[in-house]
């Protein structure tokens, strides 16, 4: 959450309002001298809320030639703030920079310029200016919180936590600082720490809808869906237009199997924010989960129209196409997802499944290998790559994959069954029969397969394929009829 600066204004300049939970800009700290009445009126307009009048008044003050030093720098800061209110980014930036050239000790100028950079996603420049603002004013709560927000967005959670902790020490009553630190802990995966901070924020501000919604997310991530639903519901009682709360509650309902309620909440989120792709992705996933693939594809397609860079939407639509045997369309979507994110483990994994179903086993092996390079302990990718190797008659590689699967998941019956088939039929190794018995012990449904293997009279071992692309991403093992 970007915070508005709240520096104290001396002499004839009124004190700024408290921190605002939306982007905003600071006014400058003026010198203590009392100006003549006429000039005071101009200063009042320069720092006023009417941006057009402020620009004119500040320009008049700068043009008199009677200002210098801190007062002149402050006039530029104030005009820069007015320019920003009029969405004149370049003019605002020029004024803040000019103020710094005149007075390198003007913390407000550094802060305002940092905030401007941050709002325009120039975060390296913003970090440099926040550092300077903090050096000049070590008690500047907003600079710590805003810098912490940048660190969180970058995945530098430890630095974010440190900044928000400093902000909380400067103002223990700041619900925003507590909530922002909770967000850093949340993204770090420290959900219980996040819940504690969100709880502190709620205690400080019981009407803080965002803190309830964020705590609901943390409860969802720890499997406490009832508590999550309660928090999202409370957030909506405070703010009936809170899209985040509708989406979070929809996810919680989905996890509890209350799919109709989940679909309804996604629908409400769409009504409030029809251009928010996440709601369409969420509802599409629910439709896919219930086998309504055409509706799912329609939602994912709508999401992509809103957000053409959504890796999730491409991947999920690819899965829906795969489930309806439109494998060429699935491959196109997986390919697009990988263009956007070449390190997507799930996309490599699912595309491998599509290639497998197309009997393009060499391409399936390549994709499973990519997934495993990114996540070496991905058990399902190992066993499915083993199946692909087996169909390619690369039995040594298949056995190695099944063995590694068993090492990671000792109760994976299919891995024992297929390794046993290869060991017994190809290598005539009695250990294969032991593997088959182990598979049956773990899953009695493999009894018929054991009989089939023991009766083989050729050098081609039967394989129980375990692959099926899943709309949920990483599928559980499923045994299917061997491809013709």
N, C-alpha and C positions, 0 to 999 in steps of 0.2 A: 504494500500500500504506500503510494507516494504521499509524503506529508508536506503541507504548506508550512513555510517558515513562520516563526512567531517571535521575532526579535522585538525588544522593547524600543519604542520610539521616544526620544527625548523632547523636552521643551514643548513647542506648540504642535507637535505631531502626535495624534492619538495612538494608543496602544492597539496593535493588530489583534484581530480575532484569534481564537484558539485554533489548534491544529485541525485541518480540514481533511476528511478522508477522500478528497479528490485532488487532482493536480491543481496547483496554484502557485502564485509567485509572491515573494516577499517585497515589502517596501523597505526603504533604506532607513538607517539610523542617522538622523540629522544632527548637526552641531547644536550646542546648547544656547547659542546666541539668539536673542529675541529680535526678529526682523521688524521693520516698519509695518504698520497696519496693512497698507496696500500690498506690500510684498508678502505678508502673511496670508492674505487672501489667495494670492497666486500659488503659494506653497500648498495651501489647503486644497486647491483644485488639482495641483500636480499630484498629490497623493490621494485624491478622491477615487470613488468607485466608478465614475463615468470615464471610460477609457478615452473617448474623443476629447473631452475637456481636459483630461490629465495630459494627454500628448501635447495639446496646445499650450497649456500652462507651463509644463516642464520645458518645452521648446523656448517659450518666452523667457523663462528664468535663465536658461543656458545662453540665450542670445544677448542678454544684457551686458555680458562681459564683466559683471560685478561679482560673480562667484568664482571661487578658487578652492583648491584643496578638497577637503572632505565634503563641503557643501556642493561643489560642482559635481563630484563623483556621485553624491546621493541623488542629485537631479537626474543624472544619466540612468541610475538604477531605477528610479521611479518611472522615468519615461520608458525604459526597457520593459518594466512590468506592464505598463499600459499598452505598449506595442504587442506584448504577448497576449494580453486580453483580447486584442483585435486580430489575433492569429497571424501577426506579422513577424514570423520567426527570425528572418535575417536582420530586420531592424532591431528587434529585441536583443539578439546576439551582439550586434555591433555596439549597442548602448552599454551592455554589461561589460564588454571588453574594454570600451573606452573608460568606463568607471574604474576598472582595475588598472589601466595605464596611468590614470590620474592619482589613484590611491590604492597601493598594493596591500593595504591593511583593511580594506573594506570587505568584511566577511560576508555581508549580504550580497555583494556583487558576485563573489565566488559561488555562494549557495544558489542564487537565482540562475546563474549560467549553468551550474551543474544540473539543476532541475530541468532547465530547457534542453540540455543535452540528453538527459535521461528520457524525457518525454519523446524525443526524436531518435531514441535507440542508439545514441552515440555514447555508449557506456564507458569506454576507455577515457574519453574526455570528461565525462561526468565524475568518474572515480577520482581523477586528478583534482578536479575542482572541489569535490567534497572533502578530500584530504586537506586541501588548503584552507577551506572554511573551518574545518575542525581544528587545524593548527592555530588559526586566529581566534577561534571561539570554542574551546574544548568542552563547553557546556551546551553546545548546540544540539539539542535532542533530535531535531528533524534531520540534520545531516547524517547522524548515526543511523537512524531508521531508514532513510532513503538509500544510503550506501549499502545497508544490510539487504535491502530489497534487490539491489543489483547483484550482490553476491549470491543470494538465493536463486535468482534467475539463471546465474551462471553455473550453478551446482557447487559453489564454494561455500558449503553450509557452515563450516567451522568459523570462517570469518563473518558470515552473516549472523551467526549466533552470538559471537563476540560483540558485534556492533549493537544488536538489539538488547543484549545484556547491559551494555553501557547506557543505552537509552533508558532502560528500566531503572538503573541505579540513579540516573539523573532525575527521573520522575517516576517513583514507584506507583503513582496513581494512573499511569498511562495505559489504558486498555489496548490502545493500538500497538504499542511496543510489545506488550505481552502476546498479543495475537500474532504479530509479525514474527516473533521468535518461535512461536508455536508452528508457524508455516515452515520455517527453516528446519525445525526438528522433524516435521511431517515429511518433507521432501528427502530428508536424510534417512528416513525409515525408522526414526525413534518415535514411534506413535504414542507410547505412554507419556513421554516427555512433552510431546505436542499436546496431548489431552490435558496435561497439568497446566500448561500455559494458556490454552483456550479457556480452561476453567477459571484461571486467575482473571483473564480478560472479562469473562462474564460476570464474575464477582464485582469487578470494578465498574462494569457498565452492563447491567442486566437487560438492557435494550439493544445490545450489540448483536444484531442478527447474523452478521458475517462470522462472528466467533462461534455462534451455535452451529452454523452450517459447516464451518471448518472442523469443529469437534465431531460433528456427525460423520464427516469424511474419515477422520481418524478412527472412529468406532467401526465404520465399515471395513477399514483395512485390517482391523484386529478381530473381525468376525462377530462383533457385538452389534448386530443389525437392529435389534430392538431399541438399543440406546441411540443408535444412529437415527432411526425413524423418529424417535422422540425429539431429538435435537433439530432435525430438519423441520418437523412440525412446529416446534417453538419458533424457529427462525421465520417460518411463514406466517405465524400469528403476529409477529412483530412487523414483518415486511412481506405482505402478500404477493409482491412482484419479484421475489427473490428467485431468479432462474436457477442459480446454483443449488438452492435448497430443493427445488422440484427435481432436478437431475439427480442429486445425491439420494433423495428419498426413493426415486425410481430404481436406482441401483440396489438399494437395500431391499426394497420389495422384490426385485428380481432374484436376489440371493435367497430370499425366504420362499421363493416359488409363488409369490402373489403377482403373477404376470399381468393380470388385468389392471391391477392398481398401478403397476410399473408403467404400463403403456399409457394409462390415463395421466400420470404425472409427466411423462415425456410430452404428451400432447399439450398440457398446460404450459410447460416450458416453451414449446414451440409457439404457442399463442402469444406469449410475452416477448419472445425473442425469435421471430421467424427466420432470422439470418444466422442463428447460432447452430453451427454444424454438429456440435457434440450431441444435441438432443436427437437429431436424425440418426446419428451413428448408434446411439444407445437404443433407440426404438428398433432400428434395423436389426441389431443383435438379438433383441427379444423375438422379433419375427422369425429370424433364422433359427433360433433355439426351438421354436415350436413348429418348424418345418414350413413356414410361410415364406418361402425363398423369394418369390416374385415381389412380395411386399418389402422384404428385406432389401432386395436389389434396388427397388425404387427409392427407399430411404437412403441407402448408401450413395446412389446416384445424385440425389438431391443434396446430400452433404458435400459431395465433390463439386457440385455447381457453386456452393457457398465457399468451400475451402479446397481449391484444386491441389493443394500441397498436403492433404491429409493422408499420411501413410496408413493410418488405421482404416480409413474408409476404403482405400484401394485394396488393402489386404482382406478386409471383411467381405467386400463385394466379390473378390476373387474366390474366397471360401464358399460363398453362396453359389457362384457359378459352378464351382467344382462339385458341390453337392447335387446340382441339377444336371451334371454331366456335360456342361458347356465348358469343356476344358480349355479350348483355345481362348475363350474370353477370360477364363481364370488366369491363364498364363500371361495374358496381356496386362491384367491388373497387378499380378505379382511383379511383373517386370517394371511397371510404373512405380510401384511401392519401393522397389530396390533402387531405382534411379534417385528417388527422394531420400532414401535412407539405406545406403549400401551395407549397413551393419545391423539390419533387422533380422535377428535370429528366427523369429516366427515366420517371416516371409520366406526365407530360404527353406525352412522346414516344410511349410505348406506347399510351396512350389515343388519341392521334392516329391510330395505326395501326389500332386497332379501328374508329374512326369511318370511316377510309378504306375498310376492307373492307365496311362497311355502306353505302358510297357516300354518306355524310354528309360531303361534302367541305368544306362551310363549317365544320363543327365540327372536322374534321381540321386545317384551316388555323389555326383559333383555338388548338388545342392545340400544334401545332408552333410557332406564334408565341410562346406562353408558354414553351416549352422554349428557344427561341432568345433570348428576353429574358433568361433566366437563364444561358444558355451560348451566346453568339453564334457561336462557331466550331463548333457541332455540325453537321458536314457532312451527315450522313444526314437530320437534320430539315430542312435547307435543300432537299435534292433531293426529299424526299418532299412538302414543302410545294409545291415547284414542280409536282410531279405533280398534287396536289390543285387548285392554281390552273388547271392545264391542263384538267382535267375540268370546271372551272367556267367555262371559256372566258375566263378572266382572263389573257390571254396575256402581256401586258406584265409582270405580276407573276411569272408562271412563268419567263419568260426571265431576269428579274433574279435569281431564286433559282438557276437553273441556272448563270448566269454567276458568281455568288458561290461556288457549289459548286466550279466549275472553278478559281476563284482560290485556294481553300483546298486542293483536291485535284485537281491538273492531270491525273491519270490516271483520273479517274472517267468511264468510258466512257458510262454511261447518261445522264449530264448532257449530254455532247456530243450524244448521239443525240436526246434529246428537245428540246434547244434547236434542233438542226438541223431537226427535223421542223416546229417552229413557225415558224422563220425562213423555211423554204422554202415551206411550204404556205400559211401565213397572210400572210406579208409578201412572198413571192416574192423573197426575198433569197438570192442565190447563196452567201452565206456559210453558209447552212444546209447546202448540199451539202458544203462544206468540213468542217463539224462532223460530218456523217454519215461522211465518209471517216476523220476522226480517230477516231471511235468504233470503226469497223471495225478500224483499225490497232491500237487498244488492246485490242480484244476481237473477234476474228473472228466470234463468234456473232451480232454485230449486222449481218452481211451481208444476211440476209433482210429485216431491218427497213429497211435502206437501200433495197433494191429496192422494198419496200412503199411507202415515203414517196415515192420518185421516181415511182411510178405513181398517186399520189392524183389524183383529178379533182374533189375537192370542196374546201371551205374549212375542213374539220375535220381537223386533223393527227392522225395516229396517235401514241399515247403509250405508251411501254414503262413500265408501273408498276413501281416498285422497292420497294414497301412490304410488309412482313410483320412482325407483332408477333413478338418473339423472347423465349423464356424466358431468354435470356442477357442481356436488357436491350437494349443498343444493337445492332441487327442489322447484318450486312454487307449490301451491296446484293444483292438477289435479283431476277431478272427473272421475272415471272409473266405469264400470259395476261391480256390486257386485259379488264376487267370488261365484261359485256354491256350 
